[in-house]
Amino acid sequence: VLDWYESKLASFETASKGVVLEEEDVDFTDEFFDECSEGDIDGVPFETAGVDVEGKPINCYKFLSKQISGLSPKTLSMMAGFSSAGKSTWFIGMIIALLHQNQKIILISNEEEIKQYKIKLLVWLLNKRNHYYGVTKKKLKSGELTAEDMKQLKSVQEYWRDNNFHKRLHMVAINDSDFATAKKKIRKAALDKGFSTFILDTFKIEQSDMNNNRTDLALVANTRELHKLANKYNMIGLASVQLAEGLKGGLFLSASELSNSKQIKEILSNLWLMRNAYPEEFDSKSTKFYCAPFRNEYDSTKDKWERKEFKPDPADVWRVLFVEKNRNGANSPDTGEAYLLKFMGDYSTFIEKAKCKPKHTRIG
């Protein structure tokens, strides 16, 4: 009788309902094969954001999206980088790509005003969708707009509203490190309006934890809280985190750049790290620093892909992006490779131009 009673009790739902995520007798059904063949197991891609005015795909992060198989719900991913590397700007392309995939996004910022993000989104679309380069961030702020500028801006406005992006991107500006408010906003967005993605820019230690000798543990604990939110509400979680300036100079970035907070890596599904590229890395005569940029190009005559040298224009601004953790494929520690991104700050745009093999050393 007691065994029967305990069995009945165990069958009831309890307050720990959210602990068990999935439970089934494992079998390889035809439905499972259908899911695989249709790509339903992949996450949400962020490689393109529709088509431009010429009818061509608007590329965002085509190669990175394929490498990590998109972004999956119930996961948390982070972009780590040094100050002014362009972490917030890097998210602009991803935001528009996810909007194109019908995601509802809440963006919480504790660094920049909403107006600054709106400007970044505008110039990104003017550049990538309209191929119009007459308006930069600076020009948009100064108000010195021509009739043609206004015509192009109206075109972007129409595109934005026709695609209902204005109903699927909600921005919140909060105090410098008010993590409690950020959590409340994410919960409300998920429960009341069915938002499917949250972005926290930038992830910081709360002021109340500043007096704690182990602020690194506070950062890890808050990361766990973010992951729980993504898991509980079936959301794609994204956040940016700043690396300590004292660690600048390392050419091959890894989780060790997070210092004592490197336990964050164990919680995340994806961890990306970004830094500025140094001129010495493009000098083929520099055996110590040369990063050997390359592109994989398809040769139709040989019916195969070939690795070809890529020469970055030293007049351009470059960033190096590392995939430190990737649960769905190879990462930078495995391959020794990183992405070489062209950074067009005036237009809030990153372009995947090539890959490279950064040296395991320091510079400067």
C-alpha positions in Angstrom: 0.0 0.0 0.0 2.8 2.4 0.9 4.6 1.7 -2.5 1.4 2.4 -4.4 0.8 5.6 -2.3 4.3 6.9 -3.0 4.0 6.0 -6.7 0.8 8.1 -6.9 2.4 11.1 -5.1 5.4 11.0 -7.5 3.0 11.3 -10.5 1.7 14.7 -9.4 3.1 17.9 -10.7 5.0 19.8 -8.1 6.7 23.2 -7.7 9.8 21.7 -9.2 8.0 21.2 -12.5 10.5 23.3 -14.4 13.5 21.1 -13.3 12.7 18.2 -15.7 13.0 19.6 -19.2 12.3 16.5 -21.3 11.5 12.9 -20.6 10.8 10.0 -23.0 11.6 6.4 -24.0 14.2 6.9 -26.7 13.3 5.7 -30.1 14.3 6.9 -33.6 10.9 7.6 -35.1 10.0 8.7 -38.7 8.9 12.0 -37.2 12.4 12.5 -35.7 14.0 11.8 -39.2 11.5 14.3 -40.7 12.7 16.9 -38.2 16.3 16.3 -39.1 15.7 16.4 -42.9 13.7 19.7 -42.5 16.3 21.3 -40.3 13.9 21.7 -37.4 16.6 20.7 -34.9 18.8 23.7 -35.9 18.4 27.0 -34.1 17.2 30.3 -35.5 19.7 31.4 -38.3 21.0 34.9 -38.3 22.9 34.7 -41.6 20.7 37.0 -43.7 18.1 39.7 -43.1 15.9 39.5 -46.2 16.8 41.1 -49.5 18.1 44.5 -50.5 16.7 47.0 -53.0 18.4 45.0 -55.8 16.7 41.8 -54.7 19.9 40.2 -53.4 20.3 38.7 -49.9 21.3 41.1 -47.1 24.2 39.2 -45.5 24.6 39.5 -41.7 26.8 36.8 -40.2 26.4 34.0 -42.7 29.4 31.9 -41.8 29.2 32.2 -38.1 25.5 31.3 -38.1 26.2 28.1 -40.1 29.1 27.2 -37.8 27.0 27.3 -34.6 23.8 26.0 -36.4 21.9 29.2 -35.4 20.6 30.3 -32.0 18.5 27.8 -30.1 15.7 28.7 -27.6 16.5 28.0 -23.9 20.1 28.9 -24.4 22.3 31.8 -23.4 25.2 33.1 -25.6 27.6 35.9 -24.9 29.9 38.3 -26.8 32.9 39.4 -24.8 35.2 42.2 -25.9 37.3 45.1 -24.8 35.9 48.6 -24.5 35.2 50.2 -27.9 35.7 46.9 -29.8 32.1 47.3 -31.1 30.1 44.7 -29.0 26.9 46.7 -29.1 27.3 47.5 -32.8 28.0 43.8 -33.6 24.5 43.0 -32.2 22.8 45.3 -34.7 23.2 42.9 -37.7 22.0 40.0 -35.5 19.0 41.9 -34.3 17.8 42.7 -37.8 18.5 39.1 -38.9 16.4 37.7 -36.0 13.6 40.1 -36.7 13.6 38.8 -40.2 13.1 35.3 -38.7 10.0 36.6 -36.9 11.6 36.8 -33.5 10.2 39.2 -30.9 13.2 40.9 -29.2 13.5 42.8 -26.0 16.8 44.8 -25.9 17.9 46.0 -22.5 20.7 48.5 -22.5 22.6 50.0 -19.5 25.2 51.8 -21.6 23.5 53.6 -24.4 20.3 55.5 -24.8 17.5 54.1 -27.0 18.1 57.0 -29.5 21.7 55.7 -30.1 20.4 52.2 -31.1 17.8 53.7 -33.4 20.6 55.6 -35.2 22.7 52.4 -35.5 19.7 50.5 -36.9 19.0 53.2 -39.4 22.5 53.6 -40.8 22.8 49.8 -40.9 19.7 49.5 -43.1 20.7 52.4 -45.3 24.0 50.7 -45.9 23.1 47.0 -46.2 19.6 47.3 -47.6 19.6 50.5 -49.7 23.3 50.6 -50.5 23.2 54.3 -49.6 26.3 55.8 -48.0 25.3 59.4 -47.8 24.2 59.2 -44.2 26.5 58.3 -41.4 25.9 58.2 -37.6 27.6 61.6 -37.3 25.5 63.2 -40.0 22.3 61.7 -38.6 23.1 63.2 -35.2 24.0 66.6 -36.7 20.8 67.0 -38.6 22.4 68.2 -41.8 20.3 66.0 -44.0 19.6 66.6 -47.7 16.4 65.9 -49.7 17.9 62.6 -50.9 18.9 61.7 -47.4 15.3 62.1 -46.2 14.1 60.1 -49.2 16.3 57.2 -48.2 15.3 57.4 -44.6 11.7 57.3 -45.5 12.4 54.2 -47.6 13.9 52.5 -44.5 10.9 53.7 -42.4 8.5 52.1 -44.8 10.5 48.9 -44.9 10.6 48.7 -41.1 6.9 49.2 -40.7 5.9 47.0 -43.6 7.7 44.1 -41.9 6.2 44.9 -38.5 9.7 45.2 -37.0 8.3 48.1 -34.9 6.0 45.6 -33.2 8.7 43.0 -32.6 11.6 45.1 -31.2 11.2 46.6 -27.7 14.0 48.6 -26.1 14.6 49.4 -22.4 17.3 51.7 -21.0 18.1 50.9 -17.4 20.5 52.1 -14.7 24.2 51.2 -15.1 24.0 47.8 -13.4 20.4 47.2 -12.3 20.3 43.5 -12.9 17.1 43.0 -10.9 15.2 45.4 -13.2 16.6 43.7 -16.3 15.2 40.3 -15.0 11.8 41.8 -14.4 11.6 43.3 -17.8 12.6 40.0 -19.5 9.9 38.1 -17.5 7.2 40.6 -18.3 8.1 40.6 -22.0 8.0 36.8 -22.1 4.8 36.3 -20.1 2.7 39.3 -21.2 3.7 39.7 -24.9 5.3 36.4 -25.9 8.8 37.8 -26.6 11.2 35.1 -27.8 14.6 36.7 -27.5 16.3 39.0 -25.0 19.6 40.9 -25.3 21.3 42.4 -22.3 23.9 45.0 -23.3 26.2 45.2 -21.3 26.2 42.5 -18.6 27.8 43.9 -15.5 28.2 43.3 -11.8 25.5 44.9 -9.7 26.4 47.8 -7.5 25.4 45.8 -4.4 28.1 43.3 -5.3 30.9 45.8 -5.7 31.9 45.6 -2.0 32.1 41.8 -2.2 35.7 40.5 -2.5 34.5 37.8 -4.9 32.7 40.0 -7.6 33.6 37.2 -10.1 31.3 34.8 -8.3 28.5 37.4 -8.5 29.0 37.6 -12.2 28.8 33.8 -12.6 25.7 33.7 -10.4 24.0 36.3 -12.5 24.9 34.4 -15.6 23.1 31.4 -14.2 20.1 33.6 -13.5 20.0 34.7 -17.1 20.3 31.2 -18.4 17.4 30.1 -16.1 15.3 32.9 -17.6 16.1 31.7 -21.2 15.3 28.1 -20.2 12.1 28.8 -18.3 10.5 31.1 -20.9 11.9 29.2 -24.0 13.8 32.3 -25.1 17.1 32.9 -27.0 19.3 34.7 -24.5 22.1 37.0 -25.7 24.4 39.3 -23.7 27.6 41.3 -24.0 30.3 41.4 -21.4 33.4 43.7 -21.2 36.9 42.3 -20.8 39.4 44.0 -18.5 41.5 46.5 -20.3 44.6 45.2 -18.5 44.3 42.0 -20.5 44.7 43.7 -23.9 47.6 42.5 -26.1 46.8 38.8 -26.2 46.4 37.8 -29.8 44.6 34.5 -29.3 41.6 35.2 -27.0 40.1 32.5 -24.8 37.9 32.1 -21.8 40.9 32.9 -19.6 40.4 36.5 -20.6 37.3 36.4 -18.4 39.8 35.9 -15.5 38.1 34.4 -12.4 34.7 34.6 -14.1 35.7 32.0 -16.7 33.2 29.6 -15.1 30.7 31.6 -17.2 31.8 29.4 -20.2 30.3 26.3 -18.6 26.9 27.9 -18.5 26.8 29.3 -22.1 25.9 27.6 -25.3 28.1 30.0 -27.3 30.9 32.3 -26.2 32.4 34.7 -28.7 35.3 37.0 -28.0 36.3 40.0 -30.1 39.3 42.3 -30.2 40.9 44.9 -32.5 43.3 43.6 -35.2 46.9 44.9 -35.1 48.8 46.1 -38.3 51.6 43.7 -37.5 49.2 40.8 -37.9 48.8 41.6 -41.6 52.6 41.8 -42.3 53.6 38.5 -43.9 57.2 39.2 -43.0 56.4 39.2 -39.3 56.8 35.5 -38.3 55.9 36.4 -34.8 52.5 38.1 -35.4 51.3 37.3 -38.9 47.8 35.9 -38.7 47.8 34.4 -42.3 44.3 35.7 -43.5 42.6 33.4 -45.9 39.3 32.7 -47.6 37.8 29.4 -48.7 36.7 29.7 -52.3 35.0 27.2 -54.6 36.9 26.3 -57.8 34.3 25.0 -60.3 36.9 23.7 -62.6 38.3 21.4 -59.9 34.9 20.9 -58.2 36.4 21.6 -54.8 37.0 24.3 -52.2 40.4 25.8 -51.9 42.0 28.0 -49.3 43.3 31.2 -50.8 45.3 34.0 -49.3 43.4 37.2 -48.4 45.1 40.6 -48.1 43.3 43.0 -45.8 43.4 46.6 -46.8 45.4 48.4 -44.0 43.3 51.5 -44.5 40.2 49.7 -43.2 39.4 48.9 -39.6 39.5 45.3 -38.7 38.3 43.1 -35.8 39.1 39.5 -34.9 36.3 37.3 -33.6 36.9 34.0 -31.8 34.4 31.2 -31.3 35.6 30.2 -27.9 32.6 27.8 -27.2 30.2 26.2 -29.7 28.0 23.3 -28.6 27.1 22.5 -32.2 30.5 22.3 -33.9 34.1 23.3 -34.1 35.5 26.2 -32.1 38.6 28.4 -32.3 40.6 26.4 -29.7 40.0 23.3 -31.9 40.8 24.8 -35.3 43.2 27.6 -34.3 41.1 29.9 -36.6 39.1 33.1 -36.0 36.9 35.4 -38.2 38.4 38.5 -39.7 35.7 41.2 -39.7 35.7 44.5 -41.5 34.3 47.2 -39.2 32.5 50.2 -40.7 31.8 52.2 -37.6 30.1 55.1 -39.5 27.5 52.7 -40.7 27.3 50.4 -37.6 28.3 47.5 -39.9 30.5 44.4 -39.5 31.3 42.3 -42.6 32.7 38.8 -42.5 35.6 39.1 -45.0 37.9 36.2 -44.2 39.3 33.9 -41.5 42.8 33.9 -40.0 45.1 32.0 -37.6 46.1 34.3 -34.8 49.3 33.6 -33.0 49.4 32.4 -29.4 51.4 35.3 -28.2 51.2 38.9 -26.9 51.8 42.2 -28.6 52.6 45.7 -27.3 
